[in-house]
Amino acid sequence: GGGGPAQGVGKIEKVAENLYMVPGAGGNTAVFVTGNGVVLVDTKNPNTGAGILEKVKAVTSKPVTHIINTHTHADHTGSNADFPATVEIVTHENTAANMMKMKNFAEDATKHGLPDRTYKDRLTVLSGNDAIDLYYFGPAHTSGDTLVVFRNLRFMHSGDMFATKGLPLIDTGNGGSGVEYGATIEKAAKGIKGVESVIPGHITGDNFVQKWQDFVDYGEFNRLFLTHVREAVKAGKGAQQAAQELVLPEKFKGYSLTGLRGGPDANITANMEELKGKAK
C-alpha cells in the first residue's frame, strides 16, 4: 500500500492464538491471521497503512484480505486506501453512509477505501474456526458502531462503543446518541454469547485487554449517567450543576470523567439537548 509508517504505531501484541493488536496512531487495530490471509479491524489515522503492514509482517507473511471498520472516524478508517483495492472492506450500512461524506474518500485515488460490503443487523465473515460475527444493536458512539466477535477465540473488538473507561465521545453529527448509549450496550450484552475478552477502541498498555464484564459494566455506567441527567432535567437544574452533583457507585471510581473524551458537563449538555429534541 501507499503512504509511510506514521509516527506512533506501536508494537504488535499477541492477545490469543492468531489474534494480535497494534496500538497507537489512532484506534487499536486488531490483526486476525486466518487460513487464507489477514483480517484487520480498523486502520488508524491516514498514512498509517505501511506502518500497520510492517507490524503484520512480523507475525505472518500472509496478505491482508479483509478490513472491518468499527465506525466512520478517520482514526479508525484513515488508512483503508493504503491497502489494495482487492482487499474487501466491510462495515455497517450506516457507517458506509457516514464514510461517503468524508473528505478522506472524496478523491479517485482513495475511493477504493470505501466499503465493499455492508450489513444491517448481523453478518458472519469467513467460516469455521475463522468465523467473525459482526453485530449492530443501535446508536451509541455513532449510528453505525460494529461489534466484531472472533467466535472461536471468544474475543470481541468493541471499537469506540467501549473506547476507554470514562465518558464516551458522542458524535451526534454521525448519528451517535447519549440517550441510547447504555441501552445499546445492554442489548449487546444480552444478544452476544460466548465472549470472554474485549479489545477496546483506545485502551493501551500492559492491561489493555478487558473482560466481558467490563463491557457490560460500561453499559451500566452510561445508563446511570443518563438517569442522573433525566433527574437533573426534571429538577430544573443546568448542566454545570448536574455535573457538580454527579456521584457514581464505587465500582466506577477508576473511570475518567475528564480529558480527550469530554467532561461531565459536556456530555450532560449533549444528553439534555437530545432529550429535549425527543420531547418535541
C-alpha positions in Angstrom: 0.0 0.0 0.0 0.9 3.7 -0.3 1.9 6.0 2.5 4.7 5.8 5.0 4.6 4.5 8.6 3.0 7.1 10.8 4.7 8.0 14.0 3.1 6.3 17.0 2.3 2.9 15.5 3.1 0.6 18.5 4.5 -2.8 18.9 2.2 -5.7 17.8 0.9 -7.6 20.8 -0.4 -11.2 20.8 -3.7 -11.5 22.6 -4.8 -15.0 21.6 -4.0 -17.7 19.0 -3.7 -16.0 15.6 -5.1 -12.7 17.1 -2.9 -9.6 17.7 -3.4 -5.9 18.5 -1.4 -2.9 17.1 -1.8 0.2 19.3 -1.1 3.9 18.6 -1.7 6.3 15.7 -5.4 6.2 16.2 -7.7 3.4 17.4 -6.5 -0.1 18.3 -6.1 -2.3 15.2 -6.9 -6.0 15.6 -4.9 -8.4 13.4 -6.5 -11.8 12.8 -4.5 -14.4 10.9 -6.8 -16.8 9.1 -6.2 -19.8 6.9 -6.0 -17.7 3.7 -4.9 -14.3 4.9 -5.2 -11.5 7.4 -8.3 -9.6 8.6 -7.7 -6.1 10.0 -10.1 -4.4 12.3 -9.7 -0.6 11.9 -6.8 1.1 10.0 -5.9 4.0 12.3 -5.1 7.6 11.1 -4.3 8.4 7.4 -1.0 7.3 6.0 -0.5 4.5 8.6 -1.1 1.6 6.3 2.6 0.8 5.7 3.2 1.1 9.5 0.4 -1.4 10.2 1.7 -3.8 7.4 5.2 -3.6 8.9 3.8 -4.9 12.2 1.7 -7.6 10.5 4.7 -8.9 8.6 6.5 -9.5 11.9 3.9 -12.3 12.7 2.9 -13.6 9.2 3.7 -13.5 5.5 0.0 -13.8 4.6 -1.7 -11.0 2.7 -4.4 -8.7 4.1 -7.7 -9.9 2.6 -10.3 -8.0 4.6 -10.7 -4.8 6.6 -13.5 -4.4 9.0 -14.2 -0.8 10.2 -16.0 -0.5 13.5 -17.2 3.0 12.6 -16.6 6.0 10.4 -14.0 8.1 12.2 -10.7 8.8 10.4 -8.6 7.4 13.3 -10.2 4.0 12.5 -10.7 4.2 8.7 -8.0 6.6 7.8 -5.6 4.1 6.1 -8.2 2.0 4.3 -7.0 3.4 1.0 -3.3 2.4 1.7 -4.3 -1.2 1.0 -5.0 -2.6 -2.4 -8.5 -2.4 -3.9 -8.6 -6.2 -3.8 -9.0 -6.1 0.0 -12.6 -6.4 0.9 -13.8 -3.6 3.3 -16.8 -4.4 5.5 -18.9 -2.0 7.6 -22.4 -1.4 9.0 -24.6 0.2 6.4 -24.8 3.5 8.4 -21.0 3.6 8.6 -20.9 3.3 4.9 -23.2 6.2 4.5 -21.2 8.3 7.0 -17.9 7.4 5.2 -19.3 8.6 1.9 -19.4 12.1 3.4 -15.7 12.0 4.5 -13.0 14.0 2.7 -10.7 11.0 3.1 -12.5 9.1 0.4 -13.5 12.0 -1.9 -10.7 11.5 -4.5 -10.5 8.8 -7.1 -7.2 7.7 -5.6 -8.9 6.9 -2.2 -12.4 5.8 -3.2 -11.4 2.2 -3.0 -11.1 2.7 0.8 -14.9 2.9 1.0 -16.8 -0.2 2.0 -17.4 -3.1 -0.5 -19.9 -4.9 1.7 -22.4 -3.8 4.3 -24.9 -5.3 6.7 -27.9 -4.3 8.7 -28.1 -6.3 12.0 -25.7 -9.2 11.8 -23.2 -10.6 9.4 -20.7 -13.5 9.5 -17.4 -13.0 7.7 -15.5 -16.2 6.8 -16.4 -19.6 8.4 -15.2 -22.4 10.6 -12.5 -21.5 13.1 -12.0 -18.3 11.1 -15.6 -17.1 11.6 -16.0 -13.5 12.6 -19.5 -12.3 13.7 -20.4 -8.6 13.2 -23.2 -7.2 15.3 -25.2 -3.9 15.3 -27.5 -3.1 18.2 -28.2 0.6 17.7 -26.7 4.1 18.1 -24.0 4.8 20.7 -20.7 6.5 19.7 -22.1 6.8 16.1 -25.0 5.5 14.2 -23.0 2.6 12.8 -21.0 1.0 15.6 -20.0 -2.6 14.8 -19.0 -5.1 17.5 -16.6 -7.6 16.0 -16.6 -11.1 17.5 -13.9 -13.6 16.8 -16.1 -16.5 17.6 -13.7 -19.4 18.1 -11.4 -17.2 20.3 -14.2 -15.8 22.5 -12.8 -12.3 21.8 -14.5 -9.1 20.7 -13.2 -5.8 19.3 -15.6 -3.1 20.7 -14.4 -0.2 18.6 -15.3 3.1 20.3 -18.6 1.9 21.7 -16.2 0.9 24.6 -13.1 3.0 23.9 -11.9 3.8 27.4 -13.1 3.5 31.0 -14.6 7.0 31.1 -17.1 9.3 29.4 -17.7 8.3 25.8 -17.4 10.7 22.8 -20.9 11.0 21.4 -20.7 12.0 17.8 -24.2 13.3 17.2 -23.1 14.6 13.7 -22.6 10.9 12.7 -25.8 9.7 14.5 -24.4 9.0 17.9 -26.7 9.0 20.9 -26.0 9.5 24.6 -29.6 8.7 25.3 -29.4 5.3 23.6 -25.8 4.6 24.5 -26.4 2.5 27.6 -29.4 0.7 26.2 -27.4 -0.2 23.1 -24.7 -1.8 25.2 -27.4 -3.6 27.3 -28.8 -5.1 24.1 -25.4 -6.2 23.0 -24.7 -7.8 26.4 -27.9 -9.8 26.1 -27.5 -10.5 22.4 -23.9 -11.7 22.2 -23.0 -15.1 23.7 -19.7 -16.7 24.4 -17.3 -13.7 24.6 -14.9 -13.6 27.4 -12.4 -10.9 26.5 -12.6 -7.5 24.8 -10.1 -5.3 22.8 -11.4 -1.8 23.4 -11.1 1.1 21.0 -8.3 3.1 22.7 -7.1 1.5 25.9 -3.4 0.6 25.6 -0.6 -0.5 27.9 0.1 -3.8 29.7 -3.5 -4.5 30.6 -5.4 -3.3 27.5 -7.4 -6.5 27.2 -10.7 -6.1 29.1 -13.1 -8.7 30.5 -16.6 -9.1 29.0 -17.9 -7.9 32.4 -16.0 -4.6 31.8 -18.0 -4.1 28.6 -21.3 -5.0 30.4 -20.4 -2.5 33.3 -19.7 0.2 30.7 -23.4 -0.1 29.7 -24.4 0.3 33.3 -22.2 3.4 33.7 -23.9 5.1 30.7 -27.4 4.2 31.9 -26.6 5.6 35.4 -25.2 8.8 33.7 -28.4 9.2 31.7 -30.6 8.6 34.8 -28.7 11.4 36.5 -29.3 13.7 33.6 -33.0 12.9 33.5 -33.3 13.7 37.2 -31.5 16.9 36.7 -33.8 18.0 33.9 -36.8 17.1 36.0 -35.5 19.2 38.9 -34.8 22.1 36.5 -31.0 22.0 37.0 -28.5 23.1 34.5 -25.6 21.0 33.1 -23.0 22.6 35.3 -24.9 22.0 38.5 -25.7 18.5 37.4 -22.0 17.8 36.7 -21.0 19.0 40.1 -23.6 16.8 41.8 -22.7 13.7 39.8 -21.9 10.8 42.1 -21.2 7.3 40.7 -21.0 4.0 42.5 -17.7 2.8 43.9 -17.2 0.3 41.1 -16.7 3.2 38.7 -14.1 5.1 40.8 -11.4 4.4 38.3 -13.3 5.9 35.4 -12.0 9.2 33.9 -14.6 12.0 33.7 -12.2 14.5 32.0 -9.8 14.6 29.2 -10.0 13.9 25.5 -13.4 12.4 25.5 -15.1 15.4 27.1 -16.2 16.2 30.7 -19.4 15.6 32.6 -21.0 19.0 31.8 -20.3 18.5 28.0 -21.9 15.0 28.0 -24.7 16.2 30.2 -25.4 19.1 27.9 -25.4 16.7 24.9 -27.8 14.4 26.7 -30.1 17.3 27.8 -30.3 18.6 24.2 -31.0 15.1 22.9 -33.8 14.6 25.5 -35.2 18.0 24.6 -35.3 17.1 21.0 -37.0 13.7 21.6 -39.6 15.5 23.8 -40.7 17.8 20.9 
